[in-house]
Amino acid sequence: MKFVDEAKIYVKAGHGGSGCVSFRREKFVPKGGPDGGDGGKGGDVIFRATESHHTLLDLKYKQHQIAKNGSHGSGNHRTGKSAEDLIVPVPVGTIIKNFETGEELADLSQAGQTFTAARGGIGGKGNAHFTTSTHQTPRFAQEGMEGDEFTLKLELKLLADVGIIGFPNAGKSTFISRVSAAKPKIADYPFTTLTPHLGVVKYPDAGSFVLADIPGLIPGAHEGLGMGDRFLKHVERTSLLLHIIDISTEPNTDAWSNYAAINKELKHYNAELAEKPQIAALNKIDLPYVKEIAKKQVALFKKKGIILHTFSAVTGEGIKEILSRIAEKLK
């Protein structure tokens, strides 16, 4: 399934039905008078958050969401039928914005939450409403009101407890595939992960928590280099960041430089994101070179007041300690 986290759509609520111009015409009822009924209300356009959707793909290819119009009124004081509301399902975590102004209109962060994006027009009154003592045969009625119409921008921000960040090929995908049932693509070249992945971890002391594997960043991502910072919005809702560091290949052989470079990109994107609690973890200690200098790297981080965990996503060494630390932080 293709992952789509942004969509531009046009929404239009239904018009109200027109009121009816009608006069009562029955045998033995002379001068029956006006009996035109009112028009029905147009349908609303309503967004509803659902856990059955995980992407905005459907709306990417169906950009016009138009509700039906209300029915017209008829004689004998019959009111036209109101149109059904158009329910548009979206993934939990969808933010709805005005496309022109950028104003945030709704944040559907819980399943079942709804937002009425466009309200249907009210039906017009039939001529029976306009009878007076001096005007007993009105030959006019109201037209129905037009429904609202807007162009909206939808953004999806994944809901996860922990966001995994780091350079490309740091081992983020291998880590999430080892601790959860998520199956991201894993290969020995940069930018293997092209879209975020979610994985649920069941841990004895924490019940369960959700990890989000975010495509790798590189210096200059905030300026559009590499994959840019497009996917960083998916860790804005997280409580904690797991910062995976890899020093096994040139030129990124210094753990602190790697750590500082990624945090610089976070700060450029959103200063609040850079302030989130982080767990720093040095990966690939199954490699002799990394294992040899790991103690030195841990000591350097300790001097700066940061605990640097060491682990191997391939062999599983040290992963239990990291999960325990995550569970402790999430409490």
VENFENVEN-V651591 format. One record per residue. N is the residue number from 1. RES is the residue in one letter. PSI is psi in radians with two decimals (999 if undefined). NEAR is the number of other ideal C-beta (glycine too) atoms within 8 Angstrom. Layout:
N:RES:PSI:NEAR, N:RES:PSI:NEAR
This chain:
1:M:2.28:5, 2:K:2.36:5, 3:F:2.09:9, 4:V:2.16:10, 5:D:0.15:11, 6:E:2.55:9, 7:A:2.48:10, 8:K:2.18:9, 9:I:2.76:12, 10:Y:2.22:10, 11:V:2.45:15, 12:K:2.12:13, 13:A:2.84:15, 14:G:2.64:17, 15:H:2.63:12, 16:G:2.57:19, 17:G:2.68:19, 18:S:2.59:13, 19:G:2.80:20, 20:C:2.45:17, 21:V:1.93:11, 22:S:2.64:14, 23:F:2.47:9, 24:R:2.19:11, 25:R:1.68:4, 26:E:2.63:6, 27:K:2.40:3, 28:F:0.17:4, 29:V:1.42:7, 30:P:2.55:4, 31:K:0.98:4, 32:G:-0.44:9, 33:G:2.99:10, 34:P:2.47:15, 35:D:0.53:13, 36:G:2.28:15, 37:G:2.95:17, 38:D:2.74:14, 39:G:2.74:20, 40:G:2.79:16, 41:K:2.53:13, 42:G:2.74:21, 43:G:2.53:17, 44:D:2.78:13, 45:V:2.04:17, 46:I:2.24:12, 47:F:2.39:14, 48:R:2.22:12, 49:A:2.32:16, 50:T:2.55:11, 51:E:-0.09:6, 52:S:-0.21:4, 53:H:2.43:9, 54:H:0.09:5, 55:T:2.83:12, 56:L:0.35:14, 57:L:-0.76:10, 58:D:-0.71:9, 59:L:-0.38:13, 60:K:-0.56:9, 61:Y:-0.02:6, 62:K:1.40:8, 63:Q:-0.11:10, 64:H:2.03:7, 65:Q:1.82:13, 66:I:2.13:9, 67:A:2.82:17, 68:K:2.74:10, 69:N:2.72:12, 70:G:2.68:21, 71:S:2.71:11, 72:H:2.70:12, 73:G:2.93:19, 74:S:3.11:10, 75:G:3.02:11, 76:N:0.53:8, 77:H:0.48:9, 78:R:2.16:9, 79:T:2.42:10, 80:G:2.67:16, 81:K:2.33:8, 82:S:2.49:12, 83:A:2.62:15, 84:E:2.57:7, 85:D:2.57:10, 86:L:1.97:12, 87:I:2.13:6, 88:V:1.90:12, 89:P:2.38:10, 90:V:2.78:14, 91:P:2.63:12, 92:V:2.32:12, 93:G:0.10:12, 94:T:2.32:15, 95:I:2.31:12, 96:I:2.21:14, 97:K:2.68:12, 98:N:2.15:11, 99:F:-0.62:10, 100:E:-0.76:5, 101:T:-0.33:5, 102:G:0.04:8, 103:E:2.33:6, 104:E:2.14:8, 105:L:-0.59:9, 106:A:2.61:9, 107:D:1.78:7, 108:L:1.44:16, 109:S:0.00:9, 110:Q:2.51:7, 111:A:2.35:7, 112:G:-0.22:7, 113:Q:2.47:10, 114:T:2.78:9, 115:F:2.17:10, 116:T:1.85:8, 117:A:-0.53:14, 118:A:2.26:14, 119:R:2.40:8, 120:G:2.65:19, 121:G:2.61:15, 122:I:2.49:8, 123:G:2.61:20, 124:G:2.74:16, 125:K:2.45:9, 126:G:2.96:19, 127:N:-0.25:15, 128:A:-0.40:12, 129:H:-0.30:8, 130:F:0.25:11, 131:T:2.32:11, 132:T:3.05:6, 133:S:-0.44:4, 134:T:-0.19:4, 135:H:1.47:8, 136:Q:-0.09:9, 137:T:1.08:8, 138:P:2.30:10, 139:R:0.68:5, 140:F:2.80:6, 141:A:2.91:14, 142:Q:2.55:9, 143:E:2.72:8, 144:G:2.67:18, 145:M:2.62:11, 146:E:2.59:7, 147:G:2.81:17, 148:D:2.67:11, 149:E:2.36:9, 150:F:2.73:10, 151:T:2.21:10, 152:L:2.71:14, 153:K:2.22:12, 154:L:2.32:15, 155:E:2.37:10, 156:L:2.19:14, 157:K:2.02:12, 158:L:2.56:10, 159:L:1.96:8, 160:A:2.71:13, 161:D:-0.65:9, 162:V:2.27:15, 163:G:2.29:13, 164:I:2.11:14, 165:I:2.90:13, 166:G:3.09:14, 167:F:2.82:13, 168:P:2.52:11, 169:N:0.39:11, 170:A:-0.27:11, 171:G:0.32:13, 172:K:-0.79:14, 173:S:-0.67:13, 174:T:-0.68:10, 175:F:-0.88:15, 176:I:-0.55:15, 177:S:-0.44:12, 178:R:-0.58:9, 179:V:-0.10:10, 180:S:-3.09:10, 181:A:0.05:5, 182:A:2.50:11, 183:K:1.19:4, 184:P:2.83:11, 185:K:2.35:7, 186:I:2.20:7, 187:A:2.97:5, 188:D:0.66:3, 189:Y:2.73:6, 190:P:2.71:6, 191:F:0.67:10, 192:T:-0.74:12, 193:T:2.01:14, 194:L:-0.27:7, 195:T:2.73:7, 196:P:2.63:12, 197:H:2.54:11, 198:L:2.51:11, 199:G:2.43:13, 200:V:2.19:10, 201:V:2.19:12, 202:K:2.05:5, 203:Y:2.36:12, 204:P:-0.73:3, 205:D:-0.12:7, 206:A:0.11:10, 207:G:-1.63:5, 208:S:2.70:8, 209:F:2.82:13, 210:V:2.26:12, 211:L:2.50:18, 212:A:2.08:15, 213:D:1.98:15, 214:I:2.35:15, 215:P:2.52:11, 216:G:2.59:15, 217:L:2.75:15, 218:I:2.80:9, 219:P:2.34:7, 220:G:0.14:8, 221:A:-0.61:14, 222:H:-0.26:9, 223:E:0.10:6, 224:G:0.07:6, 225:L:2.66:8, 226:G:-2.28:10, 227:M:0.12:10, 228:G:-2.82:9, 229:D:0.40:10, 230:R:-0.65:6, 231:F:-0.02:11, 232:L:-0.37:14, 233:K:-0.40:9, 234:H:-0.16:14, 235:V:0.08:14, 236:E:-0.51:10, 237:R:-0.15:10, 238:T:2.74:12, 239:S:-0.36:8, 240:L:2.58:14, 241:L:2.31:13, 242:L:1.94:15, 243:H:1.81:13, 244:I:2.25:13, 245:I:2.43:15, 246:D:2.16:15, 247:I:0.39:13, 248:S:-0.29:8, 249:T:2.65:6, 250:E:2.61:4, 251:P:0.07:3, 252:N:1.12:10, 253:T:0.11:7, 254:D:2.08:7, 255:A:-0.74:12, 256:W:-0.69:10, 257:S:-0.73:8, 258:N:-0.84:14, 259:Y:-0.80:13, 260:A:-0.66:8, 261:A:-0.76:10, 262:I:-0.71:13, 263:N:-0.51:10, 264:K:-0.72:9, 265:E:-0.67:14, 266:L:-0.76:12, 267:K:-0.69:10, 268:H:-0.63:7, 269:Y:-0.85:10, 270:N:1.99:9, 271:A:-0.61:6, 272:E:-0.57:7, 273:L:-0.66:12, 274:A:-0.35:9, 275:E:-0.07:5, 276:K:2.59:11, 277:P:2.42:7, 278:Q:2.57:8, 279:I:2.03:14, 280:A:2.33:12, 281:A:2.18:14, 282:L:2.07:17, 283:N:2.93:13, 284:K:0.62:13, 285:I:0.00:13, 286:D:-0.28:9, 287:L:2.32:8, 288:P:-0.75:5, 289:Y:-0.77:7, 290:V:-0.75:13, 291:K:-0.60:9, 292:E:-0.68:6, 293:I:0.05:9, 294:A:-0.75:11, 295:K:-0.69:6, 296:K:-0.72:7, 297:Q:-0.72:13, 298:V:-0.73:11, 299:A:-0.68:8, 300:L:-0.77:11, 301:F:-0.66:14, 302:K:-0.67:10, 303:K:-0.51:6, 304:K:0.13:7, 305:G:0.37:4, 306:I:2.34:8, 307:I:2.17:7, 308:L:1.94:14, 309:H:2.64:12, 310:T:2.48:9, 311:F:3.00:13, 312:S:2.04:12, 313:A:-0.39:11, 314:V:-0.87:8, 315:T:-0.35:5, 316:G:-0.09:9, 317:E:2.24:8, 318:G:-0.14:12, 319:I:-0.67:13, 320:K:-0.72:7, 321:E:-0.66:9, 322:I:-0.77:13, 323:L:-0.67:11, 324:S:-0.70:10, 325:R:-0.71:10, 326:I:-0.83:16, 327:A:-0.70:12, 328:E:-0.76:8, 329:K:-0.69:10, 330:L:-0.42:11, 331:K:999:6
